[in-house]
Amino acid sequence: MRKFWIGLALLLPFAALAQGRWEVDTTLHMDFEQYDPPSTLVVPEHPLTNAKFPFIDVHSHHWRMAEQDLGQLIREMDSLNMGIIVNLSGRGGPALKGMVDNIKKYGYENRIALFTNIELRSIDDPDWLKSTLQQLAYDVSIGARGLKIYKSQGMTNTDSSGNRIQINDPRLDPVWDKCGELGIPVLIHSADPKPFWDPMDANNERWLELKLRPGRKRDPEDPASWETIIAEQHDMFRK
């Protein structure tokens, strides 16, 4: 028994030392944005400057393609091994025609594809549907490959009564039918990432983004819930 107590007395200082070593120092504090340590992993670098196989960029926005130096654009594409780029901002009508003409001038019809766009805020105008369908047919006839609908549709676009224009609004059905008739795809951007609607707390994976860009944060019903907007989109798909 005496040996036991002697051994215990010898071990107690080490136990106390170990306990102190593993205690959390609550006085230390660092903001999440400040924590950016360099990696201690040192390995050979193999930077990739271009793709192994030619690829298609299906989502780009070139607002001034009618005046753009397309030779420079193609050189940049070639440096990445990008085969085709899709400009979703064709805008339609004369603006689209200007882009088409510039592409033809450079001879890059097989490298640059254009999507057209339509005006939705005037949906209640008496001639809106007729002019929109005519524009779609014209745009496709001169080279548009599809229709791009921006996220403002279903979120911020309103009709003459101030009501939000939902993506499954029956007034848009003839537009989708016309796209099917013309054989073109429709690319729709609905809503934003769901965390933009969620509470801005430790459980929000977009917390840092929302802190740096507070304009992206939305109230639960601004302009509608995320679930509502996505449900409207899926309802339109079922049509």
C-alpha positions in Angstrom: 0.0 0.0 0.0 2.9 2.3 0.8 4.3 1.8 -2.7 1.0 2.6 -4.2 0.8 6.0 -2.5 4.4 6.8 -3.4 3.7 6.0 -7.1 0.5 8.0 -7.0 2.3 11.0 -5.6 4.9 10.7 -8.3 2.3 10.6 -11.1 0.1 13.5 -9.9 2.5 16.3 -11.2 2.6 14.7 -14.6 -1.2 14.4 -14.7 -1.6 18.0 -13.7 0.9 19.0 -16.4 -0.9 17.0 -19.0 -4.2 18.5 -18.0 -2.8 22.0 -18.3 -1.3 21.2 -21.7 -4.7 20.2 -23.2 -6.8 22.9 -21.7 -8.3 25.3 -24.3 -7.0 28.8 -24.1 -10.2 30.8 -24.3 -8.3 34.1 -24.5 -7.2 33.4 -28.1 -9.5 34.7 -30.8 -9.3 35.0 -34.6 -11.9 36.1 -37.1 -12.9 33.6 -39.7 -11.8 35.9 -42.5 -8.3 36.3 -40.9 -7.6 32.6 -40.7 -5.7 31.9 -43.9 -2.6 29.9 -43.1 -0.2 28.9 -46.0 -0.1 25.2 -46.7 2.9 23.3 -45.3 2.5 20.7 -48.0 5.3 21.1 -50.5 5.0 19.0 -53.7 5.8 19.5 -57.4 3.4 21.8 -59.1 1.6 20.8 -62.3 -0.4 23.9 -63.3 -3.0 23.3 -66.1 -3.4 26.1 -68.5 -5.8 24.5 -70.9 -8.2 21.6 -71.1 -7.1 18.2 -72.4 -10.1 18.0 -74.7 -12.0 20.8 -76.4 -15.0 21.9 -74.4 -18.0 24.2 -74.6 -18.7 27.1 -72.3 -22.4 27.2 -72.1 -22.8 30.2 -69.9 -21.2 33.5 -70.8 -22.5 37.1 -71.1 -21.0 39.4 -73.8 -23.2 42.5 -73.9 -21.3 44.3 -76.6 -20.5 41.5 -79.0 -21.7 43.5 -82.0 -18.6 45.8 -81.5 -16.3 43.3 -79.7 -12.9 42.3 -81.1 -13.8 38.6 -81.7 -10.3 37.8 -82.8 -9.1 38.5 -79.3 -11.9 36.4 -77.9 -11.1 33.4 -80.1 -7.4 33.7 -79.2 -8.3 33.5 -75.5 -10.6 30.5 -76.2 -7.9 28.7 -78.1 -5.5 29.2 -75.2 -7.9 27.3 -73.0 -8.8 24.7 -75.7 -12.4 26.0 -75.6 -14.1 24.9 -78.8 -17.4 26.9 -78.6 -18.7 29.7 -76.4 -22.4 30.4 -75.8 -23.3 34.0 -75.3 -26.6 34.0 -73.4 -27.1 37.8 -73.8 -28.1 38.1 -77.4 -30.9 40.5 -76.4 -32.9 39.9 -79.5 -34.0 42.0 -82.5 -31.6 44.6 -83.9 -29.1 44.0 -81.0 -28.9 40.3 -81.9 -28.6 41.1 -85.6 -25.6 43.3 -84.9 -23.9 40.4 -83.0 -24.7 37.9 -85.7 -23.2 40.3 -88.4 -20.0 40.8 -86.4 -19.6 37.0 -85.9 -20.1 36.5 -89.6 -17.6 39.3 -90.4 -14.9 37.4 -88.4 -16.0 34.1 -89.8 -16.6 32.4 -86.4 -20.1 31.1 -86.8 -18.9 27.6 -85.8 -17.2 29.0 -82.6 -19.8 31.4 -81.1 -23.4 30.5 -80.4 -26.0 33.1 -79.4 -29.2 32.9 -77.3 -31.9 35.5 -77.5 -33.8 37.2 -74.8 -37.4 38.6 -74.5 -39.0 41.5 -72.6 -41.4 40.2 -69.9 -42.3 43.3 -68.0 -44.7 44.4 -70.7 -46.5 41.1 -70.6 -49.9 42.9 -70.2 -49.5 45.1 -73.3 -52.1 44.1 -76.0 -49.5 43.3 -78.6 -46.9 41.7 -76.3 -47.6 38.1 -77.2 -47.8 38.7 -80.9 -44.6 40.8 -81.0 -42.7 38.4 -78.7 -43.5 35.4 -80.9 -42.6 37.2 -84.0 -39.3 38.3 -82.4 -38.5 34.7 -81.4 -39.1 33.5 -85.0 -37.0 36.3 -86.4 -34.2 35.8 -84.0 -34.0 32.0 -84.7 -34.1 32.7 -88.5 -31.0 34.9 -88.2 -29.0 32.5 -86.0 -30.2 32.4 -82.4 -29.7 28.9 -80.9 -31.9 29.2 -77.9 -33.8 31.4 -75.4 -32.3 32.6 -72.1 -34.6 33.7 -69.3 -32.9 35.6 -66.5 -33.5 35.1 -62.8 -35.4 38.4 -62.7 -38.3 36.4 -64.2 -40.0 34.9 -61.2 -38.3 37.2 -58.8 -38.4 40.9 -59.6 -40.4 41.2 -62.9 -43.9 42.4 -62.2 -46.9 42.9 -64.5 -49.0 46.1 -64.9 -50.8 45.3 -61.6 -47.6 45.0 -59.7 -47.8 41.3 -59.3 -44.7 39.1 -59.5 -44.6 37.3 -62.8 -44.2 33.6 -61.9 -42.2 31.3 -64.2 -45.3 29.1 -64.6 -47.6 32.0 -65.5 -50.1 30.8 -68.1 -49.4 34.0 -70.1 -46.0 32.5 -70.9 -47.2 29.2 -72.2 -47.4 30.3 -75.9 -43.7 31.3 -75.6 -42.7 27.9 -74.5 -44.8 26.3 -77.2 -43.2 28.6 -79.8 -39.7 27.5 -78.6 -40.8 23.9 -79.1 -42.1 24.7 -82.5 -38.8 26.4 -83.4 -36.8 23.5 -81.9 -34.7 25.6 -79.6 -33.8 25.0 -75.9 -34.8 27.4 -73.1 -32.3 28.1 -70.4 -34.0 29.4 -67.2 -32.2 30.9 -64.1 -34.7 30.6 -61.3 -34.1 31.9 -57.8 -30.7 32.1 -56.1 -28.9 29.7 -53.8 -31.2 28.7 -50.9 -28.8 29.9 -48.2 -29.5 33.5 -49.4 -33.0 33.1 -47.8 -31.8 31.2 -44.7 -30.9 32.9 -41.3 -27.4 34.4 -41.5 -25.9 32.4 -38.7 -23.2 29.7 -38.0 -25.3 27.1 -40.0 -25.4 29.1 -43.2 -22.7 27.8 -45.6 -22.8 31.2 -47.5 -22.2 33.3 -44.3 -19.0 34.8 -45.5 -20.4 35.5 -49.0 -23.4 37.3 -47.5 -21.2 39.3 -45.2 -19.0 40.5 -48.0 -22.0 41.0 -50.4 -25.0 41.9 -48.1 -27.1 42.8 -51.1 -27.6 39.1 -51.8 -29.3 38.4 -48.5 -33.1 37.9 -48.7 -35.9 37.9 -46.2 -37.9 34.6 -46.1 -40.6 36.0 -48.5 -38.4 38.3 -50.6 -39.9 38.3 -53.2 -41.2 34.8 -52.4 -39.8 31.8 -50.5 -37.1 29.8 -52.3 -39.3 26.8 -52.1 -42.1 28.7 -53.8 -40.0 29.9 -56.7 -38.5 26.4 -57.4 -42.0 24.8 -57.2 -43.2 27.3 -59.8 -40.3 26.3 -62.0 -41.0 22.6 -61.6 -44.6 23.2 -62.3 -43.7 24.8 -65.6 -41.5 21.8 -66.4 -44.4 19.5 -66.0 -46.4 21.4 -68.6 
